């Protein structure tokens, strides 16, 4: 049963990614709606995940090798 649920989640995630790509190329309205929903869900998950972690290093902490 767990495998079935996880498979369904993967199918929905892949379908959402397909809709995002299709909408970027000018798909129909329902594809743009699905893409917007997928992007919003992804952003929510990213924000929820970042609250659980310790603060990350800032970009100033890294060595800039572009001038070498």
C-alpha positions as protocol buffer text, in pm:
chain_id: "A"
residue {
  index: 1
  type: UNK
  ca { x: 0 y: 0 z: 0 }
}
residue {
  index: 2
  type: UNK
  ca { x: 286 y: 236 z: 82 }
}
residue {
  index: 3
  type: UNK
  ca { x: 446 y: 173 z: -255 }
}
residue {
  index: 4
  type: UNK
  ca { x: 118 y: 260 z: -425 }
}
residue {
  index: 5
  type: UNK
  ca { x: 89 y: 590 z: -239 }
}
residue {
  index: 6
  type: UNK
  ca { x: 450 y: 685 z: -307 }
}
residue {
  index: 7
  type: UNK
  ca { x: 409 y: 590 z: -673 }
}
residue {
  index: 8
  type: UNK
  ca { x: 106 y: 818 z: -695 }
}
residue {
  index: 9
  type: UNK
  ca { x: 303 y: 1105 z: -543 }
}
residue {
  index: 10
  type: UNK
  ca { x: 586 y: 1053 z: -793 }
}
residue {
  index: 11
  type: UNK
  ca { x: 340 y: 1044 z: -1084 }
}
residue {
  index: 12
  type: UNK
  ca { x: 182 y: 1371 z: -966 }
}
residue {
  index: 13
  type: UNK
  ca { x: 523 y: 1536 z: -926 }
}
residue {
  index: 14
  type: UNK
  ca { x: 639 y: 1429 z: -1272 }
}
residue {
  index: 15
  type: UNK
  ca { x: 308 y: 1539 z: -1423 }
}
residue {
  index: 16
  type: UNK
  ca { x: 347 y: 1878 z: -1254 }
}
residue {
  index: 17
  type: UNK
  ca { x: 697 y: 1918 z: -1395 }
}
residue {
  index: 18
  type: UNK
  ca { x: 569 y: 1833 z: -1743 }
}
residue {
  index: 19
  type: UNK
  ca { x: 298 y: 2096 z: -1703 }
}
residue {
  index: 20
  type: UNK
  ca { x: 554 y: 2359 z: -1599 }
}
residue {
  index: 21
  type: UNK
  ca { x: 762 y: 2293 z: -1911 }
}
residue {
  index: 22
  type: UNK
  ca { x: 456 y: 2282 z: -2137 }
}
residue {
  index: 23
  type: UNK
  ca { x: 318 y: 2605 z: -1988 }
}
residue {
  index: 24
  type: UNK
  ca { x: 653 y: 2778 z: -2048 }
}
residue {
  index: 25
  type: UNK
  ca { x: 608 y: 2692 z: -2415 }
}
residue {
  index: 26
  type: UNK
  ca { x: 255 y: 2834 z: -2425 }
}
residue {
  index: 27
  type: UNK
  ca { x: 27 y: 2544 z: -2337 }
}
residue {
  index: 28
  type: UNK
  ca { x: -349 y: 2563 z: -2280 }
}
residue {
  index: 29
  type: UNK
  ca { x: -505 y: 2734 z: -1979 }
}
residue {
  index: 30
  type: UNK
  ca { x: -542 y: 2416 z: -1771 }
}
residue {
  index: 31
  type: UNK
  ca { x: -170 y: 2346 z: -1816 }
}
residue {
  index: 32
  type: UNK
  ca { x: -81 y: 2696 z: -1699 }
}
residue {
  index: 33
  type: UNK
  ca { x: -307 y: 2648 z: -1396 }
}
residue {
  index: 34
  type: UNK
  ca { x: -143 y: 2315 z: -1312 }
}
residue {
  index: 35
  type: UNK
  ca { x: 201 y: 2472 z: -1360 }
}
residue {
  index: 36
  type: UNK
  ca { x: 116 y: 2759 z: -1126 }
}
residue {
  index: 37
  type: UNK
  ca { x: -9 y: 2515 z: -865 }
}
residue {
  index: 38
  type: UNK
  ca { x: 301 y: 2298 z: -899 }
}
residue {
  index: 39
  type: UNK
  ca { x: 531 y: 2598 z: -867 }
}
residue {
  index: 40
  type: UNK
  ca { x: 345 y: 2726 z: -562 }
}
residue {
  index: 41
  type: UNK
  ca { x: 357 y: 2382 z: -398 }
}
residue {
  index: 42
  type: UNK
  ca { x: 729 y: 2359 z: -467 }
}
residue {
  index: 43
  type: UNK
  ca { x: 791 y: 2701 z: -318 }
}
residue {
  index: 44
  type: UNK
  ca { x: 590 y: 2608 z: -8 }
}
residue {
  index: 45
  type: UNK
  ca { x: 790 y: 2289 z: 33 }
}
residue {
  index: 46
  type: UNK
  ca { x: 1116 y: 2480 z: -7 }
}
residue {
  index: 47
  type: UNK
  ca { x: 1016 y: 2733 z: 259 }
}
residue {
  index: 48
  type: UNK
  ca { x: 901 y: 2463 z: 497 }
}
residue {
  index: 49
  type: UNK
  ca { x: 1227 y: 2275 z: 448 }
}
residue {
  index: 50
  type: UNK
  ca { x: 1440 y: 2582 z: 504 }
}
residue {
  index: 51
  type: UNK
  ca { x: 1275 y: 2651 z: 841 }
}
residue {
  index: 52
  type: UNK
  ca { x: 1376 y: 2307 z: 966 }
}
residue {
  index: 53
  type: UNK
  ca { x: 1744 y: 2352 z: 886 }
}
residue {
  index: 54
  type: UNK
  ca { x: 2005 y: 2563 z: 1054 }
}
residue {
  index: 55
  type: UNK
  ca { x: 2096 y: 2885 z: 879 }
}
residue {
  index: 56
  type: UNK
  ca { x: 2307 y: 2820 z: 574 }
}
residue {
  index: 57
  type: UNK
  ca { x: 2631 y: 2992 z: 495 }
}
residue {
  index: 58
  type: UNK
  ca { x: 2600 y: 3318 z: 310 }
}
residue {
  index: 59
  type: UNK
  ca { x: 2752 y: 3366 z: -31 }
}
residue {
  index: 60
  type: UNK
  ca { x: 3019 y: 3586 z: 132 }
}
residue {
  index: 61
  type: UNK
  ca { x: 3160 y: 3279 z: 310 }
}
residue {
  index: 62
  type: UNK
  ca { x: 3266 y: 3117 z: -15 }
}
residue {
  index: 63
  type: UNK
  ca { x: 3588 y: 3182 z: -203 }
}
residue {
  index: 64
  type: UNK
  ca { x: 3532 y: 3379 z: -521 }
}
residue {
  index: 65
  type: UNK
  ca { x: 3738 y: 3216 z: -795 }
}
residue {
  index: 66
  type: UNK
  ca { x: 3605 y: 3428 z: -1080 }
}
residue {
  index: 67
  type: UNK
  ca { x: 3894 y: 3676 z: -1057 }
}
residue {
  index: 68
  type: UNK
  ca { x: 4163 y: 3408 z: -1088 }
}
